[in-house]
Structures are given as structure tokens and as C-alpha cells.
Amino acid sequence: MPEAPLHAAAPATGHAPAYAAAHGIAAHAHQFDDPGQQHEAGNLGMWVFLATEVMFFGGLFAGYSVYRSLYLTAFEAGSRLLDVRLGAANTAVLIGSSLTMALAVRSAQLGRRKALVLFLLLTMVLGSVFLGVKGYEYYHKFENHLVPGIDFIYDQPNAPQVELFLCFYFFMTALHAVHMIIGIGILGTLAFMGWRGRFSPGYYSPVEVSGLYWHFVDIVWIFLFPLLYLIGGRY
């Protein structure tokens, strides 16, 4: 009897990748010709999704740029209401999380299960630290009546335009925070799957594409930090 192809050894169910990881083989779903095609399709899908995210955030950045050019003095004054030290600290935290995420992907590629789980958990911790710092910033703004709305208080010139700047600040950073929360949830799922041995050198695509998403979220903050915290000659 002729020997069956390697990928046919895995059960013909949705658990084929788990079976493959447990037995050190490279499985692929039935709609793909081989594991390489499945891997490329997963990466392509994530890049297409990230392209839509770029367009989404790009619209916000474009709107911000237009109003900043119209009300530069007010936007500079609004920027001085932000704590640049906290913004810089959060930037360092996210850069660190990009490093741990990259190490998690590399660990998955090498089949190092414990290292994979460790680096995923570290990435989650750093993401949670970022959200905690951002929550503290929001709380401080609420205490000082600097949240746009009926309770907004600002007794300096150009108050409506400063309020507009803070509208951009809250909307853009809150939207970024939502993406962070989603990312932490995804990493938690991956950590559980990694602990159960669901990944191997032959099957690690979910970790890799999730890493692309995490790095994108970090890059968005790299743009938000100078646009919101460092305008008007602040350094």
C-alpha cells in the first residue's frame, strides 16, 4: 500500500492544526494545497485588514492635521495640558511590548513552548501597563474638567478650539486603547493555546499574524505621541 501524504495523517477535522502541533508535522486546512499556501494566505489577510485600519486612522490624522493648521495656537495650548512624561513613558512601554511580541513569534517558529507563553504574557503585561497609565491620564482630565462636554472648563483664550483639540485627543487615544484591549484578548487566547501545545515550527501562523496586528497598534501610538504631546515646540 502506498504511503499516505504527511498532511493526511492529521484528522480531517477543525482540530488538524492542534494534532499537527502535537506530532511535530505541518498540517493545513483542506482548502489549501499545502502549509506554505495557508501561511501566505493568513499573512495576506492580515495585511489587507491592516490596510483598512491605515485608511481608518489616516482619516483621523487628516482631520486632525486640517484643524491643527487652522487653530495652531489653540492646539499648542491644548497640548500643554497633557503630561508629556506619561506619554513618553507609555511610548517606552509599547516599544518594549513590540520587542516581547517579536520574541514570542520567534519562539513559536522555533517550537519553544515555554518561551512563547512567557513572551506573550509579558506583552500582555506591558499592554496592561499602557492602559493603566492612559486611564490615570483620563482620570486626571476628568478631575480638572478638561473633558469636552457640558462640564468642560478652560478659562484661557481660544477655549472652543482647545476643546476641539481635546476632542481629538480623547477620540484618537480611546480608539487606540480599544485596539490595545482587543490585542490583549487575542494574546491571552494565544498564550492559552501555546500552553496547550497548539503551535509548532510547522504551525505558528496565528502568532505571526497577531504580531503584525500588535506592531501596527504600537506604530499608531508612535504617530499619536508627537502629534498630541509634542506640538508647539515641546520636548
Secondary structure, DSSP 8 states (H G I E B T S, - for coil): -----GGGGS-SSTTHHHHHHHHT-----TTSSSHHHHHHHHHHHHHHHHHHHHHHHHHHHHHHHHHHHHSHHHHHHHHTTS-HHHHHHHHHHHHHHHHHHHHHHHHHHHT-HHHHHHHHHHHHHHHHHHHHHHHHHHHHHHHTT-SSSTT----SSSHHHHHHHHHHHHHHHHHHHHHHHHHHHHHHHHHHHHHTT--BTTB-HHHHHHHHHHHHHHHHHHHHHHHHHS-SS--
